[in-house]
């Protein structure tokens, strides 16, 4: 399972504006911690954040079925 997250720069204003865009589009602004917890709770294993080596504003949390 790959869980995609919209991310921004670490500045607080940029993070809040990113969250606002997500919510206004009908989504939920998941954090990496929340995504990992959700995957663990659903029984997925080897849950980990994928190291970002790109500049696009997206991050991934990967896992696999047991």
CHARMM-style PDB file with segment names, atoms N, HN, CA, C and O in Angstrom:
ATOM      1  N   UNK     1       0.850  -1.153   0.000  1.00  0.00      PROA
ATOM      2  CA  UNK     1       0.000   0.000   0.000  1.00  0.00      PROA
ATOM      3  C   UNK     1       0.901   1.222   0.000  1.00  0.00      PROA
ATOM      4  O   UNK     1       1.866   1.297   0.761  1.00  0.00      PROA
ATOM      5  N   UNK     2       0.581   2.165  -0.849  1.00  0.00      PROA
ATOM      6  HN  UNK     2      -0.203   2.104  -1.467  1.00  0.00      PROA
ATOM      7  CA  UNK     2       1.290   3.439  -0.887  1.00  0.00      PROA
ATOM      8  C   UNK     2       0.299   4.528  -0.483  1.00  0.00      PROA
ATOM      9  O   UNK     2      -0.757   4.671  -1.100  1.00  0.00      PROA
ATOM     10  N   UNK     3       0.634   5.280   0.532  1.00  0.00      PROA
ATOM     11  HN  UNK     3       1.492   5.164   1.033  1.00  0.00      PROA
ATOM     12  CA  UNK     3      -0.204   6.357   1.037  1.00  0.00      PROA
ATOM     13  C   UNK     3       0.466   7.660   0.630  1.00  0.00      PROA
ATOM     14  O   UNK     3       1.572   7.947   1.089  1.00  0.00      PROA
ATOM     15  N   UNK     4      -0.173   8.452  -0.216  1.00  0.00      PROA
ATOM     16  HN  UNK     4      -1.071   8.219  -0.588  1.00  0.00      PROA
ATOM     17  CA  UNK     4       0.387   9.714  -0.681  1.00  0.00      PROA
ATOM     18  C   UNK     4      -0.032  10.873   0.200  1.00  0.00      PROA
ATOM     19  O   UNK     4      -1.185  10.962   0.622  1.00  0.00      PROA
ATOM     20  N   UNK     5       0.903  11.755   0.471  1.00  0.00      PROA
ATOM     21  HN  UNK     5       1.840  11.683   0.127  1.00  0.00      PROA
ATOM     22  CA  UNK     5       0.655  12.915   1.316  1.00  0.00      PROA
ATOM     23  C   UNK     5       1.087  14.190   0.598  1.00  0.00      PROA
ATOM     24  O   UNK     5       2.148  14.233  -0.023  1.00  0.00      PROA
ATOM     25  N   UNK     6       0.269  15.210   0.688  1.00  0.00      PROA
ATOM     26  HN  UNK     6      -0.594  15.175   1.193  1.00  0.00      PROA
ATOM     27  CA  UNK     6       0.658  16.518   0.177  1.00  0.00      PROA
ATOM     28  C   UNK     6       1.511  17.182   1.244  1.00  0.00      PROA
ATOM     29  O   UNK     6       1.124  17.221   2.412  1.00  0.00      PROA
ATOM     30  N   UNK     7       2.662  17.702   0.858  1.00  0.00      PROA
ATOM     31  HN  UNK     7       2.976  17.670  -0.091  1.00  0.00      PROA
ATOM     32  CA  UNK     7       3.569  18.334   1.814  1.00  0.00      PROA
ATOM     33  C   UNK     7       3.935  19.736   1.334  1.00  0.00      PROA
ATOM     34  O   UNK     7       3.718  20.086   0.174  1.00  0.00      PROA
ATOM     35  N   UNK     8       4.483  20.515   2.230  1.00  0.00      PROA
ATOM     36  HN  UNK     8       4.659  20.230   3.172  1.00  0.00      PROA
ATOM     37  CA  UNK     8       4.938  21.858   1.903  1.00  0.00      PROA
ATOM     38  C   UNK     8       6.290  22.083   2.555  1.00  0.00      PROA
ATOM     39  O   UNK     8       6.861  21.181   3.167  1.00  0.00      PROA
ATOM     40  N   UNK     9       6.785  23.286   2.415  1.00  0.00      PROA
ATOM     41  HN  UNK     9       6.321  24.019   1.918  1.00  0.00      PROA
ATOM     42  CA  UNK     9       8.026  23.634   3.098  1.00  0.00      PROA
ATOM     43  C   UNK     9       7.768  23.666   4.606  1.00  0.00      PROA
ATOM     44  O   UNK     9       6.610  23.723   5.019  1.00  0.00      PROA
ATOM     45  N   UNK    10       8.796  23.631   5.426  1.00  0.00      PROA
ATOM     46  HN  UNK    10       9.737  23.584   5.091  1.00  0.00      PROA
ATOM     47  CA  UNK    10       8.592  23.551   6.871  1.00  0.00      PROA
ATOM     48  C   UNK    10       8.090  24.837   7.536  1.00  0.00      PROA
ATOM     49  O   UNK    10       7.826  24.833   8.738  1.00  0.00      PROA
ATOM     50  N   UNK    11       7.952  25.927   6.792  1.00  0.00      PROA
ATOM     51  HN  UNK    11       8.166  25.931   5.815  1.00  0.00      PROA
ATOM     52  CA  UNK    11       7.461  27.167   7.407  1.00  0.00      PROA
ATOM     53  C   UNK    11       6.004  26.991   7.840  1.00  0.00      PROA
ATOM     54  O   UNK    11       5.204  26.436   7.087  1.00  0.00      PROA
ATOM     55  N   UNK    12       5.648  27.455   9.041  1.00  0.00      PROA
ATOM     56  HN  UNK    12       6.298  27.906   9.653  1.00  0.00      PROA
ATOM     57  CA  UNK    12       4.284  27.280   9.551  1.00  0.00      PROA
ATOM     58  C   UNK    12       3.192  27.830   8.619  1.00  0.00      PROA
ATOM     59  O   UNK    12       2.155  27.188   8.452  1.00  0.00      PROA
ATOM     60  N   UNK    13       3.404  28.990   8.019  1.00  0.00      PROA
ATOM     61  HN  UNK    13       4.246  29.511   8.154  1.00  0.00      PROA
ATOM     62  CA  UNK    13       2.390  29.556   7.125  1.00  0.00      PROA
ATOM     63  C   UNK    13       2.192  28.676   5.898  1.00  0.00      PROA
ATOM     64  O   UNK    13       1.058  28.440   5.482  1.00  0.00      PROA
ATOM     65  N   UNK    14       3.273  28.196   5.322  1.00  0.00      PROA
ATOM     66  HN  UNK    14       4.194  28.388   5.660  1.00  0.00      PROA
ATOM     67  CA  UNK    14       3.170  27.318   4.144  1.00  0.00      PROA
ATOM     68  C   UNK    14       2.437  26.032   4.508  1.00  0.00      PROA
ATOM     69  O   UNK    14       1.636  25.538   3.715  1.00  0.00      PROA
ATOM     70  N   UNK    15       2.695  25.486   5.682  1.00  0.00      PROA
ATOM     71  HN  UNK    15       3.346  25.887   6.327  1.00  0.00      PROA
ATOM     72  CA  UNK    15       2.019  24.262   6.112  1.00  0.00      PROA
ATOM     73  C   UNK    15       0.527  24.497   6.289  1.00  0.00      PROA
ATOM     74  O   UNK    15      -0.282  23.671   5.868  1.00  0.00      PROA
ATOM     75  N   UNK    16       0.153  25.608   6.905  1.00  0.00      PROA
ATOM     76  HN  UNK    16       0.810  26.279   7.248  1.00  0.00      PROA
ATOM     77  CA  UNK    16      -1.269  25.903   7.117  1.00  0.00      PROA
ATOM     78  C   UNK    16      -1.989  26.148   5.802  1.00  0.00      PROA
ATOM     79  O   UNK    16      -3.128  25.710   5.634  1.00  0.00      PROA
ATOM     80  N   UNK    17      -1.348  26.839   4.864  1.00  0.00      PROA
ATOM     81  HN  UNK    17      -0.423  27.195   5.000  1.00  0.00      PROA
ATOM     82  CA  UNK    17      -1.969  27.067   3.556  1.00  0.00      PROA
ATOM     83  C   UNK    17      -2.139  25.750   2.796  1.00  0.00      PROA
ATOM     84  O   UNK    17      -3.142  25.557   2.108  1.00  0.00      PROA
ATOM     85  N   UNK    18      -1.179  24.856   2.913  1.00  0.00      PROA
ATOM     86  HN  UNK    18      -0.364  25.012   3.472  1.00  0.00      PROA
ATOM     87  CA  UNK    18      -1.285  23.543   2.286  1.00  0.00      PROA
ATOM     88  C   UNK    18      -2.467  22.773   2.872  1.00  0.00      PROA
ATOM     89  O   UNK    18      -3.243  22.163   2.136  1.00  0.00      PROA
ATOM     90  N   UNK    19      -2.600  22.803   4.200  1.00  0.00      PROA
ATOM     91  HN  UNK    19      -1.970  23.298   4.797  1.00  0.00      PROA
ATOM     92  CA  UNK    19      -3.724  22.127   4.852  1.00  0.00      PROA
ATOM     93  C   UNK    19      -5.053  22.730   4.413  1.00  0.00      PROA
ATOM     94  O   UNK    19      -6.023  22.002   4.201  1.00  0.00      PROA
ATOM     95  N   UNK    20      -5.106  24.052   4.275  1.00  0.00      PROA
ATOM     96  HN  UNK    20      -4.318  24.643   4.447  1.00  0.00      PROA
ATOM     97  CA  UNK    20      -6.327  24.714   3.826  1.00  0.00      PROA
ATOM     98  C   UNK    20      -6.703  24.268   2.414  1.00  0.00      PROA
ATOM     99  O   UNK    20      -7.873  23.995   2.144  1.00  0.00      PROA
ATOM    100  N   UNK    21      -5.726  24.193   1.517  1.00  0.00      PROA
ATOM    101  HN  UNK    21      -4.776  24.414   1.737  1.00  0.00      PROA
ATOM    102  CA  UNK    21      -5.994  23.732   0.134  1.00  0.00      PROA
ATOM    103  C   UNK    21      -6.547  22.314   0.133  1.00  0.00      PROA
ATOM    104  O   UNK    21      -7.481  22.011  -0.610  1.00  0.00      PROA
ATOM    105  N   UNK    22      -5.983  21.457   0.949  1.00  0.00      PROA
ATOM    106  HN  UNK    22      -5.225  21.703   1.552  1.00  0.00      PROA
ATOM    107  CA  UNK    22      -6.438  20.063   1.020  1.00  0.00      PROA
ATOM    108  C   UNK    22      -7.883  19.998   1.503  1.00  0.00      PROA
ATOM    109  O   UNK    22      -8.715  19.326   0.894  1.00  0.00      PROA
ATOM    110  N   UNK    23      -8.179  20.698   2.600  1.00  0.00      PROA
ATOM    111  HN  UNK    23      -7.503  21.244   3.094  1.00  0.00      PROA
ATOM    112  CA  UNK    23      -9.520  20.663   3.171  1.00  0.00      PROA
ATOM    113  C   UNK    23     -10.535  21.297   2.218  1.00  0.00      PROA
ATOM    114  O   UNK    23     -11.643  20.782   2.069  1.00  0.00      PROA
ATOM    115  N   UNK    24     -10.178  22.383   1.587  1.00  0.00      PROA
ATOM    116  HN  UNK    24      -9.278  22.801   1.708  1.00  0.00      PROA
ATOM    117  CA  UNK    24     -11.102  23.032   0.637  1.00  0.00      PROA
ATOM    118  C   UNK    24     -11.382  22.150  -0.570  1.00  0.00      PROA
ATOM    119  O   UNK    24     -12.413  22.303  -1.225  1.00  0.00      PROA
ATOM    120  N   UNK    25     -10.483  21.238  -0.868  1.00  0.00      PROA
ATOM    121  HN  UNK    25      -9.645  21.114  -0.337  1.00  0.00      PROA
ATOM    122  CA  UNK    25     -10.690  20.306  -1.982  1.00  0.00      PROA
ATOM    123  C   UNK    25     -11.451  19.060  -1.548  1.00  0.00      PROA
ATOM    124  O   UNK    25     -11.667  18.150  -2.350  1.00  0.00      PROA
ATOM    125  N   UNK    26     -11.859  19.016  -0.280  1.00  0.00      PROA
ATOM    126  HN  UNK    26     -11.684  19.754   0.371  1.00  0.00      PROA
ATOM    127  CA  UNK    26     -12.630  17.883   0.217  1.00  0.00      PROA
ATOM    128  C   UNK    26     -11.800  16.778   0.824  1.00  0.00      PROA
ATOM    129  O   UNK    26     -12.317  15.692   1.089  1.00  0.00      PROA
ATOM    130  N   UNK    27     -10.524  17.028   1.049  1.00  0.00      PROA
ATOM    131  HN  UNK    27     -10.104  17.910   0.834  1.00  0.00      PROA
ATOM    132  CA  UNK    27      -9.656  16.003   1.606  1.00  0.00      PROA
ATOM    133  C   UNK    27      -9.406  16.185   3.088  1.00  0.00      PROA
ATOM    134  O   UNK    27     -10.018  17.031   3.740  1.00  0.00      PROA
ATOM    135  N   UNK    28      -8.515  15.392   3.600  1.00  0.00      PROA
ATOM    136  HN  UNK    28      -8.019  14.704   3.071  1.00  0.00      PROA
ATOM    137  CA  UNK    28      -8.085  15.468   4.995  1.00  0.00      PROA
ATOM    138  C   UNK    28      -6.570  15.612   4.993  1.00  0.00      PROA
ATOM    139  O   UNK    28      -5.877  14.876   4.291  1.00  0.00      PROA
ATOM    140  N   UNK    29      -6.060  16.544   5.765  1.00  0.00      PROA
ATOM    141  HN  UNK    29      -6.623  17.142   6.335  1.00  0.00      PROA
ATOM    142  CA  UNK    29      -4.614  16.815   5.801  1.00  0.00      PROA
ATOM    143  C   UNK    29      -3.913  15.824   6.725  1.00  0.00      PROA
ATOM    144  O   UNK    29      -3.596  16.153   7.868  1.00  0.00      PROA
ATOM    145  N   UNK    30      -3.672  14.612   6.229  1.00  0.00      PROA
ATOM    146  HN  UNK    30      -3.930  14.345   5.301  1.00  0.00      PROA
ATOM    147  CA  UNK    30      -2.996  13.573   7.010  1.00  0.00      PROA
ATOM    148  C   UNK    30      -1.552  13.962   7.281  1.00  0.00      PROA
ATOM    149  O   UNK    30      -0.882  14.535   6.422  1.00  0.00      PROA
ATOM    150  N   UNK    31      -1.086  13.653   8.461  1.00  0.00      PROA
ATOM    151  HN  UNK    31      -1.631  13.187   9.158  1.00  0.00      PROA
ATOM    152  CA  UNK    31       0.340  13.787   8.757  1.00  0.00      PROA
ATOM    153  C   UNK    31       1.003  12.433   8.479  1.00  0.00      PROA
ATOM    154  O   UNK    31       0.325  11.412   8.360  1.00  0.00      PROA
ATOM    155  N   UNK    32       2.316  12.441   8.380  1.00  0.00      PROA
ATOM    156  HN  UNK    32       2.867  13.271   8.476  1.00  0.00      PROA
ATOM    157  CA  UNK    32       3.035  11.176   8.173  1.00  0.00      PROA
ATOM    158  C   UNK    32       2.770  10.225   9.335  1.00  0.00      PROA
ATOM    159  O   UNK    32       2.577   9.025   9.137  1.00  0.00      PROA
ATOM    160  N   UNK    33       2.762  10.765  10.536  1.00  0.00      PROA
ATOM    161  HN  UNK    33       2.919  11.739  10.698  1.00  0.00      PROA
ATOM    162  CA  UNK    33       2.507   9.956  11.741  1.00  0.00      PROA
ATOM    163  C   UNK    33       1.109   9.317  11.677  1.00  0.00      PROA
ATOM    164  O   UNK    33       0.954   8.133  11.975  1.00  0.00      PROA
ATOM    165  N   UNK    34       0.102  10.097  11.292  1.00  0.00      PROA
ATOM    166  HN  UNK    34       0.228  11.059  11.050  1.00  0.00      PROA
ATOM    167  CA  UNK    34      -1.259   9.568  11.191  1.00  0.00      PROA
ATOM    168  C   UNK    34      -1.356   8.487  10.118  1.00  0.00      PROA
ATOM    169  O   UNK    34      -2.011   7.464  10.317  1.00  0.00      PROA
ATOM    170  N   UNK    35      -0.703   8.718   8.981  1.00  0.00      PROA
ATOM    171  HN  UNK    35      -0.171   9.549   8.819  1.00  0.00      PROA
ATOM    172  CA  UNK    35      -0.736   7.732   7.891  1.00  0.00      PROA
ATOM    173  C   UNK    35      -0.099   6.414   8.339  1.00  0.00      PROA
ATOM    174  O   UNK    35      -0.632   5.339   8.066  1.00  0.00      PROA
ATOM    175  N   UNK    36       1.033   6.502   9.021  1.00  0.00      PROA
ATOM    176  HN  UNK    36       1.466   7.375   9.243  1.00  0.00      PROA
ATOM    177  CA  UNK    36       1.683   5.293   9.519  1.00  0.00      PROA
ATOM    178  C   UNK    36       0.783   4.557  10.509  1.00  0.00      PROA
ATOM    179  O   UNK    36       0.653   3.335  10.450  1.00  0.00      PROA
ATOM    180  N   UNK    37       0.162   5.308  11.416  1.00  0.00      PROA
ATOM    181  HN  UNK    37       0.267   6.301  11.464  1.00  0.00      PROA
ATOM    182  CA  UNK    37      -0.727   4.700  12.400  1.00  0.00      PROA
ATOM    183  C   UNK    37      -1.918   4.017  11.752  1.00  0.00      PROA
ATOM    184  O   UNK    37      -2.311   2.926  12.164  1.00  0.00      PROA
ATOM    185  N   UNK    38      -2.493   4.654  10.742  1.00  0.00      PROA
ATOM    186  HN  UNK    38      -2.173   5.540  10.408  1.00  0.00      PROA
ATOM    187  CA  UNK    38      -3.635   4.068  10.041  1.00  0.00      PROA
ATOM    188  C   UNK    38      -3.241   2.764   9.350  1.00  0.00      PROA
ATOM    189  O   UNK    38      -3.973   1.777   9.424  1.00  0.00      PROA
ATOM    190  N   UNK    39      -2.102   2.756   8.687  1.00  0.00      PROA
ATOM    191  HN  UNK    39      -1.508   3.558   8.627  1.00  0.00      PROA
ATOM    192  CA  UNK    39      -1.650   1.539   8.007  1.00  0.00      PROA
ATOM    193  C   UNK    39      -1.364   0.422   9.015  1.00  0.00      PROA
ATOM    194  O   UNK    39      -1.734  -0.730   8.788  1.00  0.00      PROA
ATOM    195  N   UNK    40      -0.712   0.760  10.118  1.00  0.00      PROA
ATOM    196  HN  UNK    40      -0.411   1.695  10.303  1.00  0.00      PROA
ATOM    197  CA  UNK    40      -0.471  -0.242  11.169  1.00  0.00      PROA
ATOM    198  C   UNK    40      -1.791  -0.794  11.694  1.00  0.00      PROA
ATOM    199  O   UNK    40      -1.941  -2.003  11.868  1.00  0.00      PROA
ATOM    200  N   UNK    41      -2.751   0.103  11.947  1.00  0.00      PROA
ATOM    201  HN  UNK    41      -2.629   1.086  11.806  1.00  0.00      PROA
ATOM    202  CA  UNK    41      -4.046  -0.307  12.500  1.00  0.00      PROA
ATOM    203  C   UNK    41      -4.810  -1.239  11.551  1.00  0.00      PROA
ATOM    204  O   UNK    41      -5.612  -2.060  11.995  1.00  0.00      PROA
ATOM    205  N   UNK    42      -4.558  -1.109  10.255  1.00  0.00      PROA
ATOM    206  HN  UNK    42      -3.906  -0.442   9.894  1.00  0.00      PROA
ATOM    207  CA  UNK    42      -5.230  -1.960   9.271  1.00  0.00      PROA
ATOM    208  C   UNK    42      -4.470  -3.256   9.013  1.00  0.00      PROA
ATOM    209  O   UNK    42      -4.871  -4.050   8.163  1.00  0.00      PROA
ATOM    210  N   UNK    43      -3.374  -3.474   9.743  1.00  0.00      PROA
ATOM    211  HN  UNK    43      -3.048  -2.829  10.434  1.00  0.00      PROA
ATOM    212  CA  UNK    43      -2.646  -4.734   9.648  1.00  0.00      PROA
ATOM    213  C   UNK    43      -1.500  -4.761   8.657  1.00  0.00      PROA
ATOM    214  O   UNK    43      -0.896  -5.813   8.450  1.00  0.00      PROA
ATOM    215  N   UNK    44      -1.185  -3.634   8.039  1.00  0.00      PROA
ATOM    216  HN  UNK    44      -1.676  -2.779   8.207  1.00  0.00      PROA
ATOM    217  CA  UNK    44      -0.055  -3.616   7.112  1.00  0.00      PROA
ATOM    218  C   UNK    44       1.253  -3.698   7.890  1.00  0.00      PROA
ATOM    219  O   UNK    44       1.325  -3.280   9.045  1.00  0.00      PROA
ATOM    220  N   UNK    45       2.274  -4.234   7.255  1.00  0.00      PROA
ATOM    221  HN  UNK    45       2.215  -4.574   6.316  1.00  0.00      PROA
ATOM    222  CA  UNK    45       3.576  -4.410   7.900  1.00  0.00      PROA
ATOM    223  C   UNK    45       4.642  -3.650   7.120  1.00  0.00      PROA
ATOM    224  O   UNK    45       4.392  -3.180   6.010  1.00  0.00      PROA
ATOM    225  N   UNK    46       5.821  -3.533   7.701  1.00  0.00      PROA
ATOM    226  HN  UNK    46       6.024  -3.915   8.602  1.00  0.00      PROA
ATOM    227  CA  UNK    46       6.942  -2.812   7.093  1.00  0.00      PROA
ATOM    228  C   UNK    46       6.527  -1.395   6.695  1.00  0.00      PROA
ATOM    229  O   UNK    46       6.860  -0.924   5.608  1.00  0.00      PROA
ATOM    230  N   UNK    47       5.806  -0.729   7.578  1.00  0.00      PROA
ATOM    231  HN  UNK    47       5.535  -1.112   8.461  1.00  0.00      PROA
ATOM    232  CA  UNK    47       5.334   0.629   7.314  1.00  0.00      PROA
ATOM    233  C   UNK    47       6.508   1.594   7.466  1.00  0.00      PROA
ATOM    234  O   UNK    47       7.196   1.590   8.487  1.00  0.00      PROA
ATOM    235  N   UNK    48       6.727   2.416   6.446  1.00  0.00      PROA
ATOM    236  HN  UNK    48       6.168   2.418   5.617  1.00  0.00      PROA
ATOM    237  CA  UNK    48       7.862   3.345   6.490  1.00  0.00      PROA
ATOM    238  C   UNK    48       7.617   4.529   5.566  1.00  0.00      PROA
ATOM    239  O   UNK    48       6.875   4.429   4.589  1.00  0.00      PROA
ATOM    240  N   UNK    49       8.243   5.633   5.886  1.00  0.00      PROA
ATOM    241  HN  UNK    49       8.846   5.714   6.680  1.00  0.00      PROA
ATOM    242  CA  UNK    49       8.217   6.798   5.007  1.00  0.00      PROA
ATOM    243  C   UNK    49       9.234   6.570   3.893  1.00  0.00      PROA
ATOM    244  O   UNK    49      10.347   6.112   4.149  1.00  0.00      PROA
ATOM    245  N   UNK    50       8.860   6.882   2.683  1.00  0.00      PROA
ATOM    246  HN  UNK    50       7.955   7.254   2.475  1.00  0.00      PROA
ATOM    247  CA  UNK    50       9.781   6.787   1.549  1.00  0.00      PROA
ATOM    248  C   UNK    50      10.650   8.039   1.557  1.00  0.00      PROA
ATOM    249  O   UNK    50      10.136   9.156   1.625  1.00  0.00      PROA
ATOM    250  N   UNK    51      11.956   7.855   1.489  1.00  0.00      PROA
ATOM    251  HN  UNK    51      12.373   6.948   1.434  1.00  0.00      PROA
ATOM    252  CA  UNK    51      12.869   8.997   1.491  1.00  0.00      PROA
ATOM    253  C   UNK    51      12.603   9.863   0.267  1.00  0.00      PROA
ATOM    254  O   UNK    51      12.569   9.369  -0.860  1.00  0.00      PROA
ATOM    255  N   UNK    52      12.416  11.155   0.498  1.00  0.00      PROA
ATOM    256  HN  UNK    52      12.444  11.556   1.414  1.00  0.00      PROA
ATOM    257  CA  UNK    52      12.137  12.078  -0.609  1.00  0.00      PROA
ATOM    258  C   UNK    52      13.434  12.454  -1.307  1.00  0.00      PROA
ATOM    259  O   UNK    52      14.355  12.993  -0.693  1.00  0.00      PROA
ATOM    260  N   UNK    53      13.489  12.161  -2.601  1.00  0.00      PROA
ATOM    261  HN  UNK    53      12.740  11.723  -3.099  1.00  0.00      PROA
ATOM    262  CA  UNK    53      14.634  12.539  -3.425  1.00  0.00      PROA
ATOM    263  C   UNK    53      14.165  13.404  -4.589  1.00  0.00      PROA
ATOM    264  O   UNK    53      14.878  13.542  -5.583  1.00  0.00      PROA
ATOM    265  N   UNK    54      12.988  13.981  -4.477  1.00  0.00      PROA
ATOM    266  HN  UNK    54      12.409  13.869  -3.670  1.00  0.00      PROA
ATOM    267  CA  UNK    54      12.383  14.785  -5.538  1.00  0.00      PROA
ATOM    268  C   UNK    54      11.895  16.094  -4.936  1.00  0.00      PROA
ATOM    269  O   UNK    54      11.796  16.222  -3.716  1.00  0.00      PROA
ATOM    270  N   UNK    55      11.594  17.058  -5.785  1.00  0.00      PROA
ATOM    271  HN  UNK    55      11.675  16.954  -6.776  1.00  0.00      PROA
ATOM    272  CA  UNK    55      11.184  18.377  -5.291  1.00  0.00      PROA
ATOM    273  C   UNK    55       9.668  18.592  -5.307  1.00  0.00      PROA
ATOM    274  O   UNK    55       9.195  19.586  -4.757  1.00  0.00      PROA
ATOM    275  N   UNK    56       8.904  17.704  -5.911  1.00  0.00      PROA
ATOM    276  HN  UNK    56       9.288  16.896  -6.357  1.00  0.00      PROA
ATOM    277  CA  UNK    56       7.456  17.861  -5.945  1.00  0.00      PROA
ATOM    278  C   UNK    56       6.889  17.815  -4.527  1.00  0.00      PROA
ATOM    279  O   UNK    56       7.449  17.152  -3.654  1.00  0.00      PROA
ATOM    280  N   UNK    57       5.769  18.525  -4.294  1.00  0.00      PROA
ATOM    281  HN  UNK    57       5.314  19.063  -5.003  1.00  0.00      PROA
ATOM    282  CA  UNK    57       5.210  18.596  -2.934  1.00  0.00      PROA
ATOM    283  C   UNK    57       4.376  17.385  -2.554  1.00  0.00      PROA
ATOM    284  O   UNK    57       3.206  17.517  -2.195  1.00  0.00      PROA
ATOM    285  N   UNK    58       4.970  16.223  -2.633  1.00  0.00      PROA
ATOM    286  HN  UNK    58       5.920  16.116  -2.925  1.00  0.00      PROA
ATOM    287  CA  UNK    58       4.288  14.988  -2.273  1.00  0.00      PROA
ATOM    288  C   UNK    58       5.265  14.065  -1.546  1.00  0.00      PROA
ATOM    289  O   UNK    58       6.450  13.998  -1.874  1.00  0.00      PROA
ATOM    290  N   UNK    59       4.733  13.359  -0.555  1.00  0.00      PROA
ATOM    291  HN  UNK    59       3.771  13.413  -0.290  1.00  0.00      PROA
ATOM    292  CA  UNK    59       5.520  12.373   0.186  1.00  0.00      PROA
ATOM    293  C   UNK    59       4.725  11.075   0.206  1.00  0.00      PROA
ATOM    294  O   UNK    59       3.512  11.085  -0.005  1.00  0.00      PROA
ATOM    295  N   UNK    60       5.391   9.972   0.455  1.00  0.00      PROA
ATOM    296  HN  UNK    60       6.376   9.964   0.627  1.00  0.00      PROA
ATOM    297  CA  UNK    60       4.735   8.675   0.456  1.00  0.00      PROA
ATOM    298  C   UNK    60       5.087   7.887   1.718  1.00  0.00      PROA
ATOM    299  O   UNK    60       6.211   7.947   2.218  1.00  0.00      PROA
ATOM    300  N   UNK    61       4.107   7.156   2.211  1.00  0.00      PROA
ATOM    301  HN  UNK    61       3.194   7.107   1.805  1.00  0.00      PROA
ATOM    302  CA  UNK    61       4.323   6.179   3.267  1.00  0.00      PROA
ATOM    303  C   UNK    61       3.998   4.829   2.638  1.00  0.00      PROA
ATOM    304  O   UNK    61       2.888   4.616   2.149  1.00  0.00      PROA
ATOM    305  N   UNK    62       4.959   3.927   2.651  1.00  0.00      PROA
ATOM    306  HN  UNK    62       5.861   4.099   3.048  1.00  0.00      PROA
ATOM    307  CA  UNK    62       4.805   2.615   2.002  1.00  0.00      PROA
ATOM    308  C   UNK    62       4.644   1.531   3.041  1.00  0.00      PROA
ATOM    309  O   UNK    62       5.144   1.642   4.160  1.00  0.00      PROA
ATOM    310  N   UNK    63       3.937   0.476   2.656  1.00  0.00      PROA
ATOM    311  HN  UNK    63       3.531   0.386   1.747  1.00  0.00      PROA
ATOM    312  CA  UNK    63       3.761  -0.686   3.524  1.00  0.00      PROA
ATOM    313  C   UNK    63       3.423  -1.880   2.641  1.00  0.00      PROA
ATOM    314  O   UNK    63       3.287  -1.753   1.424  1.00  0.00      PROA
ATOM    315  N   UNK    64       3.292  -3.024   3.266  1.00  0.00      PROA
ATOM    316  HN  UNK    64       3.403  -3.127   4.255  1.00  0.00      PROA
ATOM    317  CA  UNK    64       2.887  -4.210   2.505  1.00  0.00      PROA
ATOM    318  C   UNK    64       1.906  -5.030   3.324  1.00  0.00      PROA
ATOM    319  O   UNK    64       1.857  -4.938   4.550  1.00  0.00      PROA
ATOM    320  N   UNK    65       1.133  -5.828   2.617  1.00  0.00      PROA
ATOM    321  HN  UNK    65       1.173  -5.902   1.621  1.00  0.00      PROA
ATOM    322  CA  UNK    65       0.162  -6.692   3.283  1.00  0.00      PROA
ATOM    323  C   UNK    65       0.907  -7.782   4.040  1.00  0.00      PROA
ATOM    324  O   UNK    65       1.989  -8.199   3.624  1.00  0.00      PROA
ATOM    325  N   UNK    66       0.335  -8.250   5.153  1.00  0.00      PROA
ATOM    326  HN  UNK    66      -0.544  -7.912   5.491  1.00  0.00      PROA
ATOM    327  CA  UNK    66       1.007  -9.299   5.925  1.00  0.00      PROA
ATOM    328  C   UNK    66       1.050 -10.633   5.179  1.00  0.00      PROA
ATOM    329  OT1 UNK    66       1.584 -11.614   5.699  1.00  0.00      PROA
TER     330      UNK     66
END
